[in-house]
């Protein structure tokens, strides 16, 4: 997900997106721990998306 896509969303939508990403991260961590995750690069992508979402949320709060 691109930062420009996140900036176009409202505050509530950003919070929902962040919650979904956090749930996805938890699921991927559990799959990795039980040796069920084949593509481990997904964890890195989700972590970066979480960071992007948090950054945009803080940018909107500062305005």
Gaussian input, Z-matrix of N, CA and C with variables (Angstrom, degrees):
# hf/3-21g

backbone

0 1
 N
 C     1     B1
 C     2     B2     1     A1
 N     3     B3     2     A2     1     D1
 C     4     B4     3     A3     2     D2
 C     5     B5     4     A4     3     D3
 N     6     B6     5     A5     4     D4
 C     7     B7     6     A6     5     D5
 C     8     B8     7     A7     6     D6
 N     9     B9     8     A8     7     D7
 C    10    B10     9     A9     8     D8
 C    11    B11    10    A10     9     D9
 N    12    B12    11    A11    10    D10
 C    13    B13    12    A12    11    D11
 C    14    B14    13    A13    12    D12
 N    15    B15    14    A14    13    D13
 C    16    B16    15    A15    14    D14
 C    17    B17    16    A16    15    D15
 N    18    B18    17    A17    16    D16
 C    19    B19    18    A18    17    D17
 C    20    B20    19    A19    18    D18
 N    21    B21    20    A20    19    D19
 C    22    B22    21    A21    20    D20
 C    23    B23    22    A22    21    D21
 N    24    B24    23    A23    22    D22
 C    25    B25    24    A24    23    D23
 C    26    B26    25    A25    24    D24
 N    27    B27    26    A26    25    D25
 C    28    B28    27    A27    26    D26
 C    29    B29    28    A28    27    D27
 N    30    B30    29    A29    28    D28
 C    31    B31    30    A30    29    D29
 C    32    B32    31    A31    30    D30
 N    33    B33    32    A32    31    D31
 C    34    B34    33    A33    32    D32
 C    35    B35    34    A34    33    D33
 N    36    B36    35    A35    34    D34
 C    37    B37    36    A36    35    D35
 C    38    B38    37    A37    36    D36
 N    39    B39    38    A38    37    D37
 C    40    B40    39    A39    38    D38
 C    41    B41    40    A40    39    D39
 N    42    B42    41    A41    40    D40
 C    43    B43    42    A42    41    D41
 C    44    B44    43    A43    42    D42
 N    45    B45    44    A44    43    D43
 C    46    B46    45    A45    44    D44
 C    47    B47    46    A46    45    D45
 N    48    B48    47    A47    46    D46
 C    49    B49    48    A48    47    D47
 C    50    B50    49    A49    48    D48
 N    51    B51    50    A50    49    D49
 C    52    B52    51    A51    50    D50
 C    53    B53    52    A52    51    D51
 N    54    B54    53    A53    52    D52
 C    55    B55    54    A54    53    D53
 C    56    B56    55    A55    54    D54
 N    57    B57    56    A56    55    D55
 C    58    B58    57    A57    56    D56
 C    59    B59    58    A58    57    D57
 N    60    B60    59    A59    58    D58
 C    61    B61    60    A60    59    D59
 C    62    B62    61    A61    60    D60
 N    63    B63    62    A62    61    D61
 C    64    B64    63    A63    62    D62
 C    65    B65    64    A64    63    D63
 N    66    B66    65    A65    64    D64
 C    67    B67    66    A66    65    D65
 C    68    B68    67    A67    66    D66
 N    69    B69    68    A68    67    D67
 C    70    B70    69    A69    68    D68
 C    71    B71    70    A70    69    D69
 N    72    B72    71    A71    70    D70
 C    73    B73    72    A72    71    D71
 C    74    B74    73    A73    72    D72
 N    75    B75    74    A74    73    D73
 C    76    B76    75    A75    74    D74
 C    77    B77    76    A76    75    D75
 N    78    B78    77    A77    76    D76
 C    79    B79    78    A78    77    D77
 C    80    B80    79    A79    78    D78
 N    81    B81    80    A80    79    D79
 C    82    B82    81    A81    80    D80
 C    83    B83    82    A82    81    D81
 N    84    B84    83    A83    82    D82
 C    85    B85    84    A84    83    D83
 C    86    B86    85    A85    84    D84
 N    87    B87    86    A86    85    D85
 C    88    B88    87    A87    86    D86
 C    89    B89    88    A88    87    D87
 N    90    B90    89    A89    88    D88
 C    91    B91    90    A90    89    D89
 C    92    B92    91    A91    90    D90
 N    93    B93    92    A92    91    D91
 C    94    B94    93    A93    92    D92
 C    95    B95    94    A94    93    D93
 N    96    B96    95    A95    94    D94
 C    97    B97    96    A96    95    D95
 C    98    B98    97    A97    96    D96
 N    99    B99    98    A98    97    D97
 C   100   B100    99    A99    98    D98
 C   101   B101   100   A100    99    D99
 N   102   B102   101   A101   100   D100
 C   103   B103   102   A102   101   D101
 C   104   B104   103   A103   102   D102
 N   105   B105   104   A104   103   D103
 C   106   B106   105   A105   104   D104
 C   107   B107   106   A106   105   D105
 N   108   B108   107   A107   106   D106
 C   109   B109   108   A108   107   D107
 C   110   B110   109   A109   108   D108
 N   111   B111   110   A110   109   D109
 C   112   B112   111   A111   110   D110
 C   113   B113   112   A112   111   D111
 N   114   B114   113   A113   112   D112
 C   115   B115   114   A114   113   D113
 C   116   B116   115   A115   114   D114
 N   117   B117   116   A116   115   D115
 C   118   B118   117   A117   116   D116
 C   119   B119   118   A118   117   D117
 N   120   B120   119   A119   118   D118
 C   121   B121   120   A120   119   D119
 C   122   B122   121   A121   120   D120
 N   123   B123   122   A122   121   D121
 C   124   B124   123   A123   122   D122
 C   125   B125   124   A124   123   D123
 N   126   B126   125   A125   124   D124
 C   127   B127   126   A126   125   D125
 C   128   B128   127   A127   126   D126
 N   129   B129   128   A128   127   D127
 C   130   B130   129   A129   128   D128
 C   131   B131   130   A130   129   D129
 N   132   B132   131   A131   130   D130
 C   133   B133   132   A132   131   D131
 C   134   B134   133   A133   132   D132
 N   135   B135   134   A134   133   D133
 C   136   B136   135   A135   134   D134
 C   137   B137   136   A136   135   D135
 N   138   B138   137   A137   136   D136
 C   139   B139   138   A138   137   D137
 C   140   B140   139   A139   138   D138
 N   141   B141   140   A140   139   D139
 C   142   B142   141   A141   140   D140
 C   143   B143   142   A142   141   D141
 N   144   B144   143   A143   142   D142
 C   145   B145   144   A144   143   D143
 C   146   B146   145   A145   144   D144
 N   147   B147   146   A146   145   D145
 C   148   B148   147   A147   146   D146
 C   149   B149   148   A148   147   D147
 N   150   B150   149   A149   148   D148
 C   151   B151   150   A150   149   D149
 C   152   B152   151   A151   150   D150
 N   153   B153   152   A152   151   D151
 C   154   B154   153   A153   152   D152
 C   155   B155   154   A154   153   D153
 N   156   B156   155   A155   154   D154
 C   157   B157   156   A156   155   D155
 C   158   B158   157   A157   156   D156
 N   159   B159   158   A158   157   D157
 C   160   B160   159   A159   158   D158
 C   161   B161   160   A160   159   D159
 N   162   B162   161   A161   160   D160
 C   163   B163   162   A162   161   D161
 C   164   B164   163   A163   162   D162
 N   165   B165   164   A164   163   D163
 C   166   B166   165   A165   164   D164
 C   167   B167   166   A166   165   D165
 N   168   B168   167   A167   166   D166
 C   169   B169   168   A168   167   D167
 C   170   B170   169   A169   168   D168
 N   171   B171   170   A170   169   D169
 C   172   B172   171   A171   170   D170
 C   173   B173   172   A172   171   D171
 N   174   B174   173   A173   172   D172
 C   175   B175   174   A174   173   D173
 C   176   B176   175   A175   174   D174
 N   177   B177   176   A176   175   D175
 C   178   B178   177   A177   176   D176
 C   179   B179   178   A178   177   D177
 N   180   B180   179   A179   178   D178
 C   181   B181   180   A180   179   D179
 C   182   B182   181   A181   180   D180
 N   183   B183   182   A182   181   D181
 C   184   B184   183   A183   182   D182
 C   185   B185   184   A184   183   D183
 N   186   B186   185   A185   184   D184
 C   187   B187   186   A186   185   D185
 C   188   B188   187   A187   186   D186

   B1=1.4380
   B2=1.5291
   B3=1.3183
   B4=1.4513
   B5=1.5254
   B6=1.3251
   B7=1.4568
   B8=1.5193
   B9=1.3209
   B10=1.4635
   B11=1.5275
   B12=1.3235
   B13=1.4642
   B14=1.5240
   B15=1.3287
   B16=1.4565
   B17=1.5237
   B18=1.3255
   B19=1.4675
   B20=1.5220
   B21=1.3256
   B22=1.4580
   B23=1.5268
   B24=1.3227
   B25=1.4625
   B26=1.5311
   B27=1.3318
   B28=1.4609
   B29=1.5340
   B30=1.3098
   B31=1.4591
   B32=1.5173
   B33=1.3382
   B34=1.4687
   B35=1.5205
   B36=1.3310
   B37=1.4627
   B38=1.5214
   B39=1.3255
   B40=1.4629
   B41=1.5212
   B42=1.3229
   B43=1.4611
   B44=1.5271
   B45=1.3322
   B46=1.4646
   B47=1.5256
   B48=1.3294
   B49=1.4656
   B50=1.5315
   B51=1.3372
   B52=1.4618
   B53=1.5260
   B54=1.3297
   B55=1.4685
   B56=1.5248
   B57=1.3283
   B58=1.4639
   B59=1.5278
   B60=1.3226
   B61=1.4667
   B62=1.5276
   B63=1.3231
   B64=1.4644
   B65=1.5265
   B66=1.3279
   B67=1.4668
   B68=1.5263
   B69=1.3398
   B70=1.4617
   B71=1.5276
   B72=1.3309
   B73=1.4634
   B74=1.5363
   B75=1.3134
   B76=1.4561
   B77=1.5241
   B78=1.3373
   B79=1.4607
   B80=1.5134
   B81=1.3273
   B82=1.4655
   B83=1.5208
   B84=1.3346
   B85=1.4726
   B86=1.5211
   B87=1.3200
   B88=1.4612
   B89=1.5258
   B90=1.3269
   B91=1.4635
   B92=1.5245
   B93=1.3182
   B94=1.4684
   B95=1.5313
   B96=1.3225
   B97=1.4636
   B98=1.5226
   B99=1.3327
   B100=1.4569
   B101=1.5301
   B102=1.3148
   B103=1.4715
   B104=1.5323
   B105=1.3300
   B106=1.4593
   B107=1.5222
   B108=1.3221
   B109=1.4581
   B110=1.5244
   B111=1.3208
   B112=1.4642
   B113=1.5254
   B114=1.3249
   B115=1.4592
   B116=1.5303
   B117=1.3256
   B118=1.4596
   B119=1.5239
   B120=1.3121
   B121=1.4676
   B122=1.5305
   B123=1.3198
   B124=1.4629
   B125=1.5226
   B126=1.3186
   B127=1.4616
   B128=1.5270
   B129=1.2996
   B130=1.4664
   B131=1.5315
   B132=1.3262
   B133=1.4661
   B134=1.5217
   B135=1.3267
   B136=1.4580
   B137=1.5209
   B138=1.3219
   B139=1.4673
   B140=1.5178
   B141=1.3073
   B142=1.4623
   B143=1.5256
   B144=1.3260
   B145=1.4606
   B146=1.5287
   B147=1.3324
   B148=1.4642
   B149=1.5217
   B150=1.3173
   B151=1.4598
   B152=1.5254
   B153=1.3261
   B154=1.4648
   B155=1.5187
   B156=1.3172
   B157=1.4637
   B158=1.5262
   B159=1.3190
   B160=1.4645
   B161=1.5203
   B162=1.3156
   B163=1.4619
   B164=1.5228
   B165=1.3143
   B166=1.4634
   B167=1.5249
   B168=1.3280
   B169=1.4621
   B170=1.5260
   B171=1.3257
   B172=1.4741
   B173=1.5244
   B174=1.3376
   B175=1.4626
   B176=1.5226
   B177=1.3222
   B178=1.4674
   B179=1.5156
   B180=1.3190
   B181=1.4740
   B182=1.5313
   B183=1.3217
   B184=1.4602
   B185=1.5256
   B186=1.3194
   B187=1.4743
   B188=1.5054
   A1=108.87
   A2=114.97
   A3=120.06
   A4=110.24
   A5=115.29
   A6=120.32
   A7=110.94
   A8=117.47
   A9=120.07
   A10=110.89
   A11=117.48
   A12=121.35
   A13=110.53
   A14=116.18
   A15=120.44
   A16=111.16
   A17=116.80
   A18=120.07
   A19=111.94
   A20=117.35
   A21=121.56
   A22=111.94
   A23=118.10
   A24=121.66
   A25=110.80
   A26=115.00
   A27=120.47
   A28=109.66
   A29=115.32
   A30=120.29
   A31=113.47
   A32=116.36
   A33=120.19
   A34=111.33
   A35=115.84
   A36=119.71
   A37=111.28
   A38=116.08
   A39=119.95
   A40=110.96
   A41=115.80
   A42=119.08
   A43=110.90
   A44=117.07
   A45=120.81
   A46=110.92
   A47=116.06
   A48=121.17
   A49=110.27
   A50=116.24
   A51=120.52
   A52=110.76
   A53=116.95
   A54=120.04
   A55=111.45
   A56=116.81
   A57=119.96
   A58=111.16
   A59=116.33
   A60=119.91
   A61=111.17
   A62=116.68
   A63=119.78
   A64=111.03
   A65=117.23
   A66=120.49
   A67=110.57
   A68=115.85
   A69=119.75
   A70=110.25
   A71=116.26
   A72=120.10
   A73=110.34
   A74=116.85
   A75=120.50
   A76=110.76
   A77=115.91
   A78=119.96
   A79=112.42
   A80=116.48
   A81=119.86
   A82=111.42
   A83=116.47
   A84=119.49
   A85=111.16
   A86=116.65
   A87=120.29
   A88=110.66
   A89=117.39
   A90=120.39
   A91=110.61
   A92=116.06
   A93=120.06
   A94=110.45
   A95=116.86
   A96=121.23
   A97=111.80
   A98=117.08
   A99=120.17
   A100=112.15
   A101=116.03
   A102=122.77
   A103=112.66
   A104=117.40
   A105=120.71
   A106=112.46
   A107=117.97
   A108=121.53
   A109=109.34
   A110=115.75
   A111=120.41
   A112=111.65
   A113=116.74
   A114=121.21
   A115=109.24
   A116=116.30
   A117=120.51
   A118=113.10
   A119=118.14
   A120=119.72
   A121=111.24
   A122=117.57
   A123=120.64
   A124=111.04
   A125=116.91
   A126=121.17
   A127=109.65
   A128=116.87
   A129=121.79
   A130=110.92
   A131=116.69
   A132=120.28
   A133=111.18
   A134=116.95
   A135=120.56
   A136=110.38
   A137=117.51
   A138=120.48
   A139=111.04
   A140=117.21
   A141=120.74
   A142=111.28
   A143=117.32
   A144=120.27
   A145=110.83
   A146=116.47
   A147=120.55
   A148=109.79
   A149=116.79
   A150=120.92
   A151=110.99
   A152=116.90
   A153=120.18
   A154=111.00
   A155=116.56
   A156=120.84
   A157=110.54
   A158=116.97
   A159=120.07
   A160=111.47
   A161=116.94
   A162=121.30
   A163=110.48
   A164=117.22
   A165=120.83
   A166=110.36
   A167=118.06
   A168=121.57
   A169=109.84
   A170=117.13
   A171=120.77
   A172=110.96
   A173=117.32
   A174=120.01
   A175=110.35
   A176=116.83
   A177=120.30
   A178=111.06
   A179=117.35
   A180=120.90
   A181=111.12
   A182=117.27
   A183=121.00
   A184=111.90
   A185=117.23
   A186=120.21
   A187=111.99
   D1=136.39
   D2=-178.37
   D3=-89.10
   D4=153.08
   D5=179.14
   D6=-64.25
   D7=-33.15
   D8=179.58
   D9=-64.44
   D10=-34.55
   D11=176.29
   D12=-66.07
   D13=-39.08
   D14=-179.55
   D15=-70.15
   D16=-37.96
   D17=-179.17
   D18=-65.53
   D19=-24.70
   D20=179.79
   D21=-76.62
   D22=-14.36
   D23=-177.52
   D24=-87.34
   D25=159.18
   D26=177.09
   D27=-81.13
   D28=172.45
   D29=-178.45
   D30=-61.62
   D31=-41.71
   D32=179.32
   D33=-66.50
   D34=-40.20
   D35=178.60
   D36=-65.17
   D37=-37.53
   D38=177.75
   D39=-64.27
   D40=-41.34
   D41=179.90
   D42=-65.12
   D43=-40.22
   D44=177.06
   D45=-63.55
   D46=-42.32
   D47=178.96
   D48=-62.13
   D49=-42.60
   D50=179.08
   D51=-62.51
   D52=-42.83
   D53=178.67
   D54=-63.05
   D55=-40.50
   D56=177.98
   D57=-64.46
   D58=-40.33
   D59=179.15
   D60=-65.92
   D61=-39.20
   D62=178.58
   D63=-65.23
   D64=-38.60
   D65=176.61
   D66=-66.27
   D67=-39.73
   D68=178.46
   D69=-64.12
   D70=-40.09
   D71=178.98
   D72=-63.05
   D73=-42.79
   D74=178.93
   D75=-61.00
   D76=-45.30
   D77=179.14
   D78=-61.57
   D79=-41.26
   D80=178.67
   D81=-66.46
   D82=-38.53
   D83=177.81
   D84=-63.18
   D85=-40.58
   D86=179.12
   D87=-67.19
   D88=-40.73
   D89=177.20
   D90=-62.95
   D91=-40.06
   D92=179.95
   D93=-66.00
   D94=-40.79
   D95=-178.68
   D96=-66.29
   D97=-30.56
   D98=-178.84
   D99=-98.78
   D100=14.18
   D101=176.34
   D102=63.12
   D103=29.36
   D104=-179.58
   D105=-103.55
   D106=-6.95
   D107=-176.75
   D108=-91.58
   D109=117.52
   D110=-179.42
   D111=-84.95
   D112=-40.00
   D113=-176.38
   D114=-106.82
   D115=93.72
   D116=-175.73
   D117=-73.83
   D118=-11.47
   D119=179.21
   D120=-70.29
   D121=-16.04
   D122=177.54
   D123=-62.86
   D124=-34.62
   D125=179.92
   D126=-60.98
   D127=-45.01
   D128=-179.36
   D129=-64.34
   D130=-41.71
   D131=179.91
   D132=-63.43
   D133=-42.27
   D134=-179.70
   D135=-67.46
   D136=-40.21
   D137=178.42
   D138=-60.78
   D139=-41.20
   D140=179.63
   D141=-70.01
   D142=-36.56
   D143=176.35
   D144=-64.71
   D145=-38.04
   D146=176.74
   D147=-62.28
   D148=-44.55
   D149=179.39
   D150=-62.55
   D151=-40.94
   D152=177.90
   D153=-62.73
   D154=-44.63
   D155=-179.06
   D156=-62.92
   D157=-44.23
   D158=179.44
   D159=-64.36
   D160=-37.55
   D161=178.61
   D162=-63.47
   D163=-45.83
   D164=-179.20
   D165=-66.09
   D166=-38.10
   D167=177.68
   D168=-61.25
   D169=-43.93
   D170=179.77
   D171=-68.21
   D172=-35.58
   D173=177.08
   D174=-63.11
   D175=-43.01
   D176=-179.47
   D177=-68.33
   D178=-33.80
   D179=179.40
   D180=-70.29
   D181=-30.08
   D182=-178.39
   D183=-74.65
   D184=-20.27
   D185=-177.88
   D186=-79.95

